[in-house]
């Protein structure tokens, strides 16, 4: 599953601890039997992680980000979103193999395991570990250290052994399900030459992962299921309105028509959406208790819809092949619209990513994530405060009253940063909401009256 040489080139540019406890030899056979019985009884009641078993999901979410960053520098957000979705769906499948409460994605045991006494928390940890280990063999030591910490706390016993088995099987099922999903393909791209067609943006001589438009979705029927409407014609009034807005408000120039607050949130939301919205989920999780099954489902849905937002967004981007504001503004004298004026030296506030404008996938991921989190945490109006690594030093944190409010500001930030036309962010929000609503309605549904 190694990426192609071309993808390696592009990604470069975009840029155990093993604990083994041996029983003392002087213990008698009777004492050993008593210890094993006590250990098994304790693990069956899940006392080893008590009411914080859900923390395992959060820990492995952070571990996944760390492993991706160590291996690739986190330069490819599409690939990262796929990995995150696979890890969390495998964890979800593992805990629901131990005790079914929600439908699974890839793993369905041939024989019912609900009465096996398998430790669901151990199953979740092993599933996450095995998915990541298959993708990042050079990160084995880091991964094994995290897994050993969990297994050391869990102890020994039949339930632990059964949990390991289920976790390994859930991971294997996930890996097999996604083995030929199109993520390792390669596709050539030639920039357009006509007005309105995408041309390489400053600093890049390629388009990021054009093949991603055909990757197998996690929640959608097909990449084009929710393909957005086309951008407005270059000669239309709607185009002029959005052209003038991003030209005035998204400029790098000191006289840009952008408030201090708009400048701050343009920078704040600049980081990759998949990374930012996982941090939002972890932040909210601190104040929103969930058990292991609920937490696993929350992060599985969140990452599945964001992975699909990239896939669906790439489908529409490649389909319409629309130019970015930086190109449109610098070459406005070619668009056959007398109401637009070229500015040959115009620059956006922030660097434009090397992919087409329409729709904004940054906006799509935020909207999809907001739907998934509102579903998981009992409603949209959940207040939170979060820092961002791309924020300006004078404004490292922002506070929000709801997920939807955060998603809207996230989308607006792309106009303020000079990266997207308004119509692209509007389309992105609509796309993300469609993906999110379908997923929470149809995917990983409760079974047997579970909530």
BELKA-V744834 format. One record per backbone hydrogen bond with DSSP energy under -1.0 kcal/mol. NH is the residue of the N-H (numbers start at 1). CO is the residue of the C=O. If there is no record, write none. Layout:
nh=(NH;NH)
co=(CO;CO)
//
This chain:
nh=(8;9;10;11;12;13;14;18;27;32;33;34;35;36;37;38;39;40;41;42;43;44;45;46;47;52;55;56;57;58;59;60;61;62;63;64;65;66;67;68;69;70;71;72;73;74;80;81;82;83;84;85;86;87;88;89;90;91;92;93;94;95;96;98;99;103;116;119;123;124;125;126;127;128;129;130;131;132;133;134;135;136;139;140;143;144;145;146;147;148;149;150;151;152;153;154;155;161;162;163;164;165;166;167;168;169;170;171;172;173;174;175;176;177;178;181;185;192;197;198;204;208;212;213;214;215;216;225;227;236;240;241;242;243;244;245;246;247;248;249;250;252;256;257;258;263;264;265;266;267;268;269;270;276;277;279;280;281;282;283;284;285;287;295;296;297;298;299;300;301;302;303;304;305;306;307;308;309;310;311;312;313;314;315;316;317;318;319;320;321;323;328;329;330;331;332;334;335;340;343;346;349;350;355;357;360;364;365;366;367;368;369;370;371;372;373;374;375;376;377;379;382;384;386;388;391;395;398;400;403;406;407;408;409;410;411;412;413;414;416;417;418;419;420;425;426;427;428;429;430;431;432;433;434;435;436;437;438;439;440;441;442;443;447;450)
co=(4;5;6;7;8;9;10;16;24;28;29;30;31;32;33;34;35;36;37;38;39;40;41;43;42;49;52;53;54;54;55;56;57;58;59;60;61;62;63;64;65;66;67;68;69;68;76;77;78;79;80;81;82;83;84;85;86;87;88;89;90;91;92;94;95;445;113;159;119;120;121;122;123;124;125;126;127;128;129;130;131;132;136;137;139;140;141;142;143;144;145;146;147;148;149;150;151;157;158;159;160;161;162;163;164;165;166;167;168;169;170;171;172;173;174;178;182;198;194;321;201;354;209;210;211;212;181;222;224;233;236;237;238;239;240;241;242;243;244;245;246;347;253;248;256;259;260;261;262;263;264;265;267;272;273;275;276;277;278;279;280;281;284;291;292;293;294;295;296;297;298;299;300;301;302;303;304;305;306;307;308;309;310;311;312;313;314;315;316;317;196;324;325;326;327;329;331;332;337;329;343;250;417;353;322;424;360;361;362;363;364;365;366;367;368;369;370;371;372;373;374;380;400;398;396;388;392;386;384;380;402;403;404;405;406;407;408;409;411;412;413;415;414;414;421;422;423;424;425;426;427;428;429;430;431;432;433;434;435;436;437;438;439;101;447)
//
